[in-house]
């Protein structure tokens, strides 16, 4: 997989790029890494980073033939499969040992590794990263829900995909986030926050940052409280009910506009969703203390201007404007 030099140059001096380029191996530090990396490793699935263009052989293939295939295809691990079922893997270390001990002409079934650690294609990339830290392997086979072999993941696959996604994310931020932009003679600032589905650990982060900004501007505490309620309720709705999304806060000299956008699933009945106490949250969500059915009613109550649009196809867009 190749990158255009223009894109790499664009990121060369970015702190996130420096961290990725200086990484010698997975895992990424999931405690201290920049937020953009953490968001990506929790959002991406193993199937998004794995190599699915597989070359496999059967158990009767000789170690010599596998050696030739590895050299030809420039790979360091060969899956042994029967149809779509994974039965073992031969690594470069296995080939070297076969050469040293003189059984390179023997069949793979006698020397392959059959006790395998595998990943599932629907797992978050964070699982794959922890596997590279936990086990002394350079690659992991990937199975689907039917236990069929569908790919292989290496540390290089992960870092390559992260480079691509970080590049896209920086481009997106440059397009949608501006600081001290001039609009109609008035200065305003736009802040955009990514919200992940069921990320309860970080839920409320956007609301906290919005509140900090308003306090820094010495706004009335009562108005700060209204903005905090609106942003928090919208953020929690994205965590609980949507497949994630974005919170965007636009700070004007005389108002703050808070928008929440997601890509689905939409709200079947907006009228019901605006009714106090109505909620579609399941028992698990309720056991965590969320899903009381007061989110959108609270947002509408504290807003000077409020609007909501929702579609089962495209998701939901809520706008709350509070005059300062």
C-alpha positions in Angstrom: 0.0 0.0 0.0 1.5 3.3 -1.0 1.0 6.9 0.1 1.1 10.0 -2.1 4.1 12.1 -1.1 2.0 15.1 -0.9 -0.1 13.6 1.9 3.0 12.5 3.9 4.6 15.9 3.5 1.4 17.4 4.8 1.7 15.4 8.0 5.5 15.3 8.5 5.7 17.9 11.2 2.4 17.0 12.9 2.9 15.6 16.5 0.6 12.6 15.8 2.6 11.7 12.7 5.9 11.9 14.7 4.5 9.5 17.2 3.4 7.0 14.6 6.6 7.3 12.5 8.7 6.7 15.7 6.8 3.6 16.8 8.9 0.5 16.5 6.1 -1.9 17.1 2.5 -2.2 18.3 1.1 -1.6 20.9 0.3 2.0 21.0 0.1 3.4 24.5 -3.7 3.5 25.0 -3.3 5.7 28.1 -1.1 8.5 26.9 -1.5 8.5 23.2 -3.2 11.6 21.6 -7.0 11.6 21.5 -7.1 11.3 17.7 -5.3 8.0 17.8 -7.4 6.6 20.7 -10.6 7.5 18.8 -9.4 5.7 15.7 -8.3 2.5 17.5 -11.7 2.2 19.2 -13.6 3.1 16.1 -11.8 0.9 13.6 -12.5 -2.9 13.4 -10.0 -5.6 12.7 -11.7 -6.1 9.3 -10.8 -2.5 8.5 -7.1 -3.1 8.9 -6.5 -6.8 8.0 -5.1 -8.1 4.7 -7.9 -10.1 3.1 -6.0 -11.0 -0.1 -4.8 -14.3 1.4 -2.5 -17.0 0.0 -3.1 -20.3 1.7 -1.8 -23.9 1.2 -3.1 -27.3 2.5 -1.5 -29.5 5.1 0.1 -31.8 2.6 2.1 -28.9 1.1 5.9 -29.4 1.7 7.8 -26.9 3.7 10.0 -26.4 0.7 7.0 -25.2 -1.4 6.0 -22.9 1.4 9.5 -21.5 1.5 9.3 -20.7 -2.2 5.9 -19.1 -1.9 7.0 -16.9 1.0 10.0 -15.7 -1.0 7.9 -15.1 -4.1 5.1 -13.2 -2.3 7.4 -11.5 0.2 5.4 -12.7 3.2 6.6 -14.2 6.5 3.7 -16.4 7.5 1.6 -19.0 5.5 -1.9 -20.0 6.7 -2.6 -23.7 6.3 -6.3 -24.2 5.5 -8.8 -26.8 4.5 -11.4 -24.9 2.4 -12.2 -21.9 4.6 -11.2 -23.5 7.8 -7.8 -22.6 9.4 -5.9 -25.6 10.6 -2.4 -24.1 11.2 0.2 -21.6 10.2 3.9 -21.9 9.1 6.1 -18.9 10.0 9.5 -17.9 8.7 11.0 -19.3 12.0 9.5 -22.7 11.1 11.1 -22.6 7.7 14.5 -21.7 9.1 14.3 -24.5 11.6 13.3 -26.9 8.9 16.3 -25.9 6.9 18.7 -26.2 9.9 17.3 -29.6 10.9 17.0 -31.1 7.4 13.3 -31.7 7.1 12.5 -28.9 4.6 11.0 -31.5 2.1 8.5 -32.8 4.7 4.8 -31.8 4.8 3.5 -28.8 6.6 1.1 -30.8 8.8 4.0 -32.3 10.7 5.6 -29.0 11.5 3.0 -26.2 11.4 1.8 -24.4 14.5 -1.7 -25.7 15.2 -2.4 -24.0 18.6 -3.3 -20.6 17.3 -4.3 -17.3 18.7 -6.9 -15.7 16.4 -8.8 -12.5 16.1 -12.4 -12.0 14.9 -13.1 -9.6 12.1 -15.7 -7.6 14.1 -13.4 -6.9 17.1 -12.1 -3.4 17.6 -8.6 -2.7 16.6 -7.8 -2.1 20.2 -8.1 -5.8 20.8 -5.5 -6.5 18.0 -3.1 -4.0 19.6 -3.3 -5.7 23.0 -2.7 -9.1 21.3 0.6 -7.8 19.9 1.6 -6.8 23.4 0.4 -10.0 25.0 1.7 -12.6 22.6 5.2 -13.0 20.9 3.7 -13.3 17.4 4.1 -11.0 14.4 0.7 -11.8 12.8 -2.7 -13.1 13.8 -5.2 -15.0 11.6 -8.7 -13.4 11.4 -11.9 -15.4 11.5 -15.5 -14.3 10.8 -18.5 -15.3 12.9 -18.7 -18.6 10.9 -15.1 -19.4 12.0 -13.9 -19.0 8.4 -10.5 -17.6 7.7 -11.0 -14.2 6.2 -7.7 -12.3 6.8 -4.4 -11.8 8.6 -3.3 -8.8 10.6 0.3 -7.6 11.2 1.5 -4.6 13.2 2.3 -3.0 9.8 -1.3 -3.3 8.7 -2.4 -1.4 11.7 0.1 1.4 11.5 -0.5 1.8 7.8 -4.2 2.1 8.2 -3.8 4.5 11.2 -1.6 6.8 9.0 -4.3 6.9 6.4 -7.1 7.6 8.9 -5.1 10.3 10.7 -4.4 12.0 7.5 -8.1 12.0 6.7 -8.9 13.2 10.2 -6.5 16.1 10.0 -7.9 17.1 6.6 -11.5 17.0 8.1 -10.5 19.1 11.1 -8.9 21.7 8.8 -12.2 21.8 6.8 -14.7 22.0 9.7 -12.8 23.5 12.6 -11.7 27.2 12.6 -10.5 29.5 15.3 -11.2 33.2 15.4 -12.9 33.3 12.0 -14.6 36.5 10.9 -18.3 36.3 10.0 -20.3 39.4 9.4 -17.8 41.5 11.3 -18.1 39.3 14.5 -15.4 36.9 15.7 -16.5 33.4 16.4 -14.9 30.1 17.2 -16.0 26.6 16.2 -15.1 23.5 18.2 -15.9 20.0 17.0 -15.9 16.9 19.2 -16.1 13.3 18.1 -18.4 11.1 20.2 -18.1 7.3 20.2 -21.0 4.8 20.7 -21.1 3.4 24.2 -18.0 5.3 25.3 -19.3 6.0 28.8 -15.8 6.5 30.2 -15.3 9.7 28.1 -19.0 10.8 28.0 -19.3 14.4 29.0 -15.9 15.4 27.7 -17.3 17.8 25.0 -19.7 19.3 27.6 -16.8 19.9 30.0 -14.7 21.7 27.3 -17.6 23.9 26.3 -18.2 24.9 29.9 -14.5 25.7 30.3 -14.6 28.0 27.3 -17.6 29.9 28.5 -16.1 30.3 32.0 -12.9 31.6 30.4 -15.1 34.2 28.6 -16.6 35.2 32.0 -20.2 34.4 30.9 -23.1 34.4 33.4 -23.1 31.2 35.5 -26.8 30.7 34.8 -26.1 30.7 31.0 -23.1 28.5 31.4 -25.3 26.0 33.2 -27.9 26.0 30.4 -25.2 25.4 27.8 -23.7 22.6 29.9 -27.1 20.9 30.2 -27.7 21.1 26.5 -24.3 19.9 25.4 -24.2 17.1 28.0 -27.7 15.7 27.1 -26.9 15.8 23.4 -23.5 14.1 24.0 -25.1 11.4 26.1 -27.7 10.8 23.5 -25.0 10.1 20.9 -23.2 7.7 23.3 -26.4 5.8 24.3 -28.7 5.9 21.3 -26.6 6.6 18.1 -23.7 4.9 16.3 -21.6 7.8 17.6 -21.4 11.2 15.9 -20.2 14.8 16.5 -20.9 17.7 18.8 -20.2 21.1 17.3 -20.2 24.3 19.4 -20.1 27.7 17.7 -19.2 30.5 20.1 -20.5 33.9 19.0 -20.2 37.1 20.8 -23.9 37.0 21.8 -24.8 33.3 21.6 -23.6 29.7 21.6 -25.0 27.2 19.2 -24.6 23.5 20.0 -25.2 20.9 17.3 -25.4 17.2 17.5 -25.2 15.0 14.4 -25.1 11.3 13.9 -25.5 8.9 11.0 -28.2 6.7 12.6 -30.2 5.0 13.6 -32.8 7.7 13.3 -35.6 8.4 15.7 -38.9 6.6 14.7 -41.0 9.3 16.4 -39.6 12.7 17.2 -42.8 13.7 18.9 -42.4 10.8 21.4 -38.7 11.5 21.8 -39.6 15.0 23.0 -42.0 13.6 25.6 -40.6 13.6 29.1 -40.0 10.1 30.4 -40.1 8.4 27.0 -37.0 6.4 26.2 -36.0 3.5 23.9 -33.0 2.6 26.1 -32.6 -1.1 27.0 -32.2 -2.5 30.5 -28.4 -2.5 30.3 -28.3 1.2 29.5 -30.8 1.9 32.3 -28.7 -0.1 34.8 -25.8 2.4 34.1 -28.0 5.3 35.1 -28.9 6.6 31.6 -32.0 6.4 29.4 -34.5 8.2 31.7 -36.1 9.9 28.8 -35.3 13.5 29.8 -32.5 14.2 27.4 -34.2 16.0 24.5 -36.9 17.6 26.7 -34.1 19.1 28.8 -32.3 20.4 25.7 -35.4 22.1 24.4 -36.2 23.5 27.9 -32.8 25.3 28.2 -32.6 26.5 24.6 -33.7 29.9 23.2 -34.0 28.3 19.8 -34.3 24.5 19.3 -34.8 22.3 16.2 -34.5 18.6 15.5 -34.5 16.6 12.2 -34.3 12.9 12.1 -34.5 10.2 9.4 -34.2 6.5 9.7 -31.9 6.6 6.6 -29.6 9.5 7.4 -29.7 9.9 11.2 -30.5 12.8 13.5 -29.5 16.5 13.6 -30.3 18.6 16.7 -29.6 22.3 17.1 -29.7 24.2 20.4 -29.0 27.9 20.5 -28.6 29.8 23.7 -28.4 33.6 23.7 -25.6 35.0 25.9 
